[in-house]
Structures are given as structure tokens and as C-alpha cells.
Amino acid sequence: WTATQSLMARMNAEMRSRGGRFVVELLPLLVDWRGGYPFADVAAEIARACEHAGIPFHDAWPALSHASAASREPTKYT
């Protein structure tokens, strides 16, 4: 995790030097988490690290968590 944070800081600096923005987007596993999302603590840690580094962060879980379980199942092609 320490190495990843360092790499994120480097990517952020590189993008800024090019006039761009580095953004971290967290895409959750889209399965039925009836007992709650088990990665909430991990997402919070990533959010804190991004905030500390000045990197914009977006967690898609709140937007996707309200979808029905059926809509989150993978499409089966025959």
C-alpha cells in the first residue's frame, strides 16, 4: 500500500506537469452484498490517502449499491 501511494503521487505529479488531472475512481465488485459492503474500510483508507495527496477520489459504490441484485449479475451470452 505504501508503494501504491507513492506511485499514485508520481502519477498525479506527472499529470499535473502535463496540464492534466489524475483521478482515482473506485469501482466496486458488483455482486449481491446483502450483509453490507465488506470493503467500506478499504474504500475509506483509499479516500483518506487521496485527500492527503490532493488527488480527486470518487467511490462508485454509493451510486451502484442501490441497484437490484439481478441488475448486478453478469450477462450470460449463449
Buried (B, 14 or more C-beta within 10 A) or exposed (E): EEEEBEEBBEEBEEBEEEEEEBEBEBEBEBEEBEEEBEBEEEBEEBBEBBEEBEBEBBBEBEEBEEEEEEEBEEEEEE
